[in-house]
Amino acid sequence: MAGLTRAVNIVTSKNRAMPNWPRSYMPSESWPYYGSHMYTTTSNVMLPGFLNFGSVGSSIMIDSTNATNALKMYNGQGTQQTAGYWNGGLSPANFSADYDTWSAFYMDRVDNKLYCLMLDTTTDPDTFIMGTVDKDGAIAFVTAAFQVTSTGLGAYNSFNNDTTPTLYRVGGVDGTGNFRYDKYRANTPNDNNTQPYDGVRLEINTTGSTVNGISANTMAETTDGLIPNNVFIGNSSFNPATFMGPTDNGIIGSVVYADYRWLQGQVYGSLGNANTGQINMGVMWGQDCPFWTVWPTGYFRAVPWLGSYMFIPISSVTVGGFTNFAKSDMHNFMDEMAIRNGLL
């Protein structure tokens, strides 16, 4: 536990108190924004816009149940923006007719770009590519196309799927580092999507030079799994969902599910230690969760957005409450839950 930053009053791992959720994160540079006062529904997930938009309150709308629908951008008064490829909404086909599906997003607060991982699902297995869009609607590919080999990455990796990975930057700092896209529900030795699982990774270099052994503007796929050698997850019902992290201590996990009948506080999901391969499902996630499902029961994912995680619904559910948390606070919270549950 060297270097563990403690966010709540848990002194040692022998103290089994369940930590409280961190404070919500609503920086004045991006809050309020158009849509921030609404309930969040899957057909109109509203997220803060670009920090360099030029006026306060801009937002981006994502349809989180249909990964082929266009993204839309609004100003603070609710007027849909028409600059560049924002005109009429941005779809994967605007980048190239070969691409039909959004897989993952990462809004970078330093680059002032929305990174978009896209799929060509007409190939078998799927083909991935990374593009960017800015406030002016200028788009660009920042990697070459890459057809994966692992069937764990070869299908069912659309943005609205609850097993699709969450993008993160190596080093955890916006504006620098390769992107990673880690899928634990995959089997690298047998190159298939059946149990037991040890995970597969895409590492994505969007720069013009080699970084971490990945050539400029390319992707690479792991061949040896994500957890320690000879450790496998052998449960047919294992569904790791969209992990946040890893923290500096190797902790991964995410809220997956909330039940409207219990209102706030009753959320659960996954939690694990990627360094040891100890991962569990159905874990109660802290106390005093500040968001909840209005109706009905449903599933969530966390989106990396402007240095934070924003929880959004990915099934037919409406979400109320506060759903945005600073990345550093969330990682501390995850580490504390790991201590409470014996993972650290």
C-alpha positions in Angstrom: 0.0 0.0 0.0 3.0 2.3 -0.4 1.9 5.6 -1.8 -1.8 5.0 -1.3 -3.6 8.3 -1.0 -6.5 8.1 1.5 -9.6 10.0 0.7 -11.6 9.1 3.8 -10.9 8.1 7.4 -9.8 4.5 7.0 -6.6 4.0 8.9 -5.7 0.4 8.1 -7.1 -2.4 6.0 -8.3 -3.9 9.3 -10.8 -1.1 9.6 -13.8 -2.5 7.6 -15.9 0.7 7.4 -17.4 1.3 4.0 -16.2 4.6 2.6 -18.6 7.3 1.5 -18.7 8.4 -2.1 -16.5 11.4 -3.0 -17.9 14.9 -3.5 -19.4 15.6 -6.9 -17.2 17.6 -9.3 -18.7 20.7 -10.9 -16.0 23.1 -11.9 -17.1 26.6 -12.9 -15.2 26.4 -16.1 -17.7 23.9 -17.5 -20.7 24.0 -15.1 -23.5 24.8 -15.5 -23.9 23.8 -19.1 -26.9 23.3 -21.4 -28.6 20.1 -20.1 -26.9 20.0 -16.7 -30.2 20.7 -15.0 -32.0 17.8 -16.6 -32.5 14.2 -15.7 -30.2 12.1 -17.8 -31.9 9.8 -20.2 -30.3 7.5 -22.7 -31.5 9.3 -25.8 -30.1 12.7 -24.7 -27.1 12.3 -22.5 -25.8 15.8 -22.1 -22.1 16.3 -21.3 -20.0 19.6 -20.9 -18.7 21.1 -24.1 -15.2 22.1 -25.1 -13.4 24.4 -22.6 -12.2 26.7 -25.4 -15.7 27.0 -26.9 -15.7 30.8 -26.3 -18.7 31.2 -24.1 -20.0 29.3 -21.1 -22.5 26.6 -21.1 -21.8 24.6 -24.2 -22.6 20.9 -24.3 -22.4 17.7 -26.3 -25.2 15.3 -26.6 -24.7 11.5 -27.0 -27.3 8.9 -27.6 -26.0 6.2 -25.3 -28.4 3.5 -26.5 -27.6 3.7 -30.2 -23.9 3.8 -31.0 -24.6 4.7 -34.7 -26.4 8.0 -34.0 -24.9 11.4 -34.5 -23.3 13.5 -31.7 -24.7 17.0 -31.4 -23.2 20.2 -29.9 -25.1 23.1 -28.3 -24.3 26.5 -27.0 -25.4 27.6 -23.5 -28.7 28.8 -24.8 -29.6 25.4 -26.3 -28.9 26.3 -30.0 -27.5 23.4 -31.9 -24.2 24.3 -33.4 -23.4 24.0 -37.2 -19.7 24.7 -37.4 -17.9 22.2 -39.7 -18.9 18.6 -39.2 -21.1 19.6 -36.2 -23.6 20.8 -38.8 -26.5 18.3 -38.6 -24.6 16.2 -36.1 -21.4 14.2 -36.2 -21.5 10.5 -37.1 -18.7 7.9 -37.7 -19.5 8.1 -41.4 -18.4 11.7 -41.4 -14.9 10.5 -40.8 -15.1 7.8 -43.4 -17.9 5.8 -45.0 -16.1 2.7 -43.8 -17.0 3.4 -40.1 -20.5 2.9 -38.7 -20.3 2.6 -34.9 -18.9 4.6 -31.9 -16.9 2.5 -29.5 -15.5 4.9 -26.9 -15.0 8.6 -26.2 -12.4 10.6 -24.3 -12.8 14.4 -23.9 -9.3 15.8 -23.2 -9.2 19.0 -21.2 -5.7 19.9 -22.3 -5.9 19.0 -26.0 -9.4 20.5 -26.3 -10.3 17.6 -28.5 -12.9 14.8 -28.3 -11.2 11.5 -29.1 -13.5 9.1 -30.8 -12.7 5.4 -31.1 -14.8 4.0 -34.0 -15.6 0.6 -35.5 -16.0 -0.8 -39.0 -18.3 -3.7 -38.0 -18.5 -5.0 -41.6 -15.1 -6.7 -41.2 -14.7 -9.9 -39.3 -13.2 -9.3 -36.7 -14.0 -5.6 -36.4 -11.6 -2.9 -37.5 -10.8 0.0 -35.1 -9.7 3.6 -35.8 -9.2 6.7 -33.7 -10.3 10.2 -34.7 -10.7 13.6 -33.1 -13.1 16.5 -33.4 -12.8 20.0 -32.0 -15.2 22.9 -31.2 -15.0 24.1 -34.8 -16.1 20.7 -36.2 -12.7 20.0 -37.7 -12.2 16.2 -37.8 -9.0 14.1 -38.3 -7.9 10.5 -38.1 -5.0 10.2 -35.6 -4.3 6.5 -36.1 -4.2 4.1 -39.0 -7.0 1.5 -39.2 -6.4 -1.7 -37.2 -8.2 -5.0 -37.6 -8.1 -6.8 -34.3 -7.3 -10.6 -34.1 -8.9 -11.4 -30.7 -12.5 -12.3 -31.0 -12.9 -10.7 -27.5 -12.4 -7.4 -29.3 -13.9 -8.5 -32.6 -17.6 -7.9 -31.8 -20.0 -6.3 -29.3 -17.7 -3.3 -28.5 -20.2 -0.6 -29.3 -20.4 2.4 -26.9 -23.8 1.3 -25.6 -22.7 -2.2 -24.6 -22.0 -2.9 -21.0 -18.9 -4.9 -21.7 -17.2 -2.3 -23.8 -14.0 -0.9 -22.3 -13.4 2.6 -21.1 -10.5 4.6 -22.7 -7.8 5.9 -20.4 -4.4 7.5 -20.9 -1.2 5.8 -19.7 -0.1 8.0 -16.7 -3.5 9.3 -16.1 -2.9 12.8 -17.3 -4.8 14.6 -20.0 -2.8 15.8 -23.0 -0.1 13.2 -22.9 0.4 9.4 -23.0 -0.9 6.6 -25.1 -4.5 5.5 -24.8 -5.5 2.1 -23.6 -8.6 0.1 -24.1 -8.6 -2.9 -21.8 -11.2 -5.7 -22.2 -11.1 -8.3 -19.4 -13.8 -10.6 -20.9 -11.5 -12.1 -23.5 -9.2 -15.1 -23.8 -5.8 -14.5 -25.3 -4.4 -18.1 -25.3 -7.3 -19.5 -27.3 -7.9 -16.3 -29.2 -11.6 -16.4 -28.5 -14.3 -14.9 -26.4 -15.1 -17.9 -24.1 -14.1 -18.5 -20.5 -11.7 -18.6 -18.9 -10.7 -15.0 -19.4 -7.4 -13.2 -19.0 -8.1 -10.0 -21.0 -6.9 -8.3 -24.1 -5.7 -4.7 -24.7 -5.5 -2.2 -27.5 -2.8 0.4 -27.0 -3.2 3.5 -29.1 -0.5 6.0 -30.0 -2.0 9.2 -31.5 1.4 11.1 -31.7 3.8 11.4 -34.5 6.6 9.4 -32.8 7.0 6.0 -31.2 5.7 5.9 -27.6 6.0 2.9 -25.3 7.0 0.7 -28.2 3.9 1.6 -30.2 4.7 3.2 -33.6 3.5 6.7 -34.5 -0.2 7.0 -35.1 -0.9 3.2 -34.8 -2.5 0.7 -32.5 -1.2 -2.6 -31.1 -2.9 -5.6 -29.5 -1.7 -7.5 -26.5 -1.1 -11.2 -26.8 -0.4 -12.2 -23.2 -3.4 -11.0 -21.3 -3.9 -8.2 -18.7 -3.7 -10.1 -15.4 -0.7 -12.1 -14.0 0.4 -15.1 -16.0 -1.7 -18.3 -15.5 -4.4 -16.4 -13.7 -7.8 -16.8 -15.4 -11.3 -15.7 -14.6 -13.4 -18.8 -15.0 -17.0 -17.8 -14.3 -19.4 -18.0 -17.2 -21.4 -15.1 -15.7 -18.4 -12.9 -15.4 -19.3 -9.5 -16.8 -16.7 -6.9 -15.9 -18.6 -4.0 -17.6 -16.8 -0.8 -18.2 -13.9 -0.6 -15.7 -12.6 2.7 -14.4 -8.9 3.0 -13.5 -6.5 1.4 -13.1 -5.6 3.6 -10.0 -1.9 4.0 -9.1 -2.4 0.9 -7.0 -3.8 -1.2 -9.8 -7.5 -1.1 -8.7 -10.2 -1.3 -11.4 -13.9 -1.4 -11.3 -17.1 0.5 -11.9 -20.7 1.0 -10.8 -22.8 -1.2 -13.1 -26.3 -1.1 -11.7 -28.7 0.8 -9.5 -32.2 0.0 -8.5 -34.8 2.8 -8.4 -36.7 1.1 -5.6 -33.9 1.9 -3.1 -33.2 5.4 -4.4 -29.7 6.9 -3.5 -27.0 4.8 -1.9 -27.8 1.4 -3.2 -25.5 0.9 -6.2 -23.2 -2.0 -7.0 -20.8 -3.2 -9.6 -17.3 -4.6 -10.1 -14.1 -4.1 -8.1 -10.7 -5.8 -8.6 -6.9 -5.6 -8.4 -5.4 -5.9 -11.9 -2.0 -6.6 -10.4 -3.1 -9.8 -8.7 -6.1 -10.8 -10.8 -8.5 -10.7 -7.9 -11.7 -9.3 -9.4 -15.3 -9.7 -8.1 -18.7 -8.8 -9.3 -21.8 -7.7 -7.4 -19.8 -5.5 -5.0 -21.5 -2.9 -3.0 -20.0 0.5 -4.0 -19.6 2.7 -1.0 -22.2 4.6 0.9 -24.2 7.7 0.1 -24.1 7.5 -3.7 -25.4 10.9 -5.0 -27.1 9.6 -8.1 -29.9 7.1 -8.7 -32.3 5.8 -11.3 -35.5 7.6 -11.5 -37.2 4.9 -13.5 -36.7 2.0 -14.1 -33.8 -0.2 -12.9 -30.9 0.1 -15.2 -27.2 0.0 -16.2 -24.5 2.6 -16.3 -21.0 3.4 -17.6 -18.5 6.0 -16.7 -17.2 8.3 -19.5 -13.8 10.0 -19.1 -14.6 13.7 -19.6 -12.5 16.8 -19.0 -10.5 15.2 -16.2 -13.4 13.5 -14.5 -15.7 10.5 -14.8 -19.3 11.1 -15.7 -21.8 8.3 -15.1 -24.4 7.9 -17.8 -27.1 5.3 -18.4 -26.7 2.8 -21.2 -30.0 1.1 -20.9 -33.5 2.4 -21.0 -33.3 4.3 -17.7 -33.4 7.8 -16.4 -30.8 9.0 -14.0 -31.1 11.7 -11.3 -28.7 13.4 -8.9 -25.0 14.3 -9.2 -23.1 12.0 -11.6 -19.7 13.7 -12.2 -16.6 13.0 -10.1 -13.0 14.2 -10.4 -10.8 11.3 -11.6 -8.3 11.7 -8.7 -11.2 11.6 -6.2 -12.8 8.5 -7.8 -9.4 6.7 -7.9 -8.9 7.4 -4.2 -12.4 6.2 -3.4 -11.7 3.0 -5.4 -8.5 2.4 -3.5 -10.3 2.8 -0.2 -13.0 0.3 -1.2 -10.2 -2.0 -2.2 -8.7 -1.7 1.3 -12.1 -2.3 2.9 -12.5 -5.5 0.8 -9.0 -6.8 1.2 -7.7 -6.1 -2.3 -4.9 -3.9 -1.0 
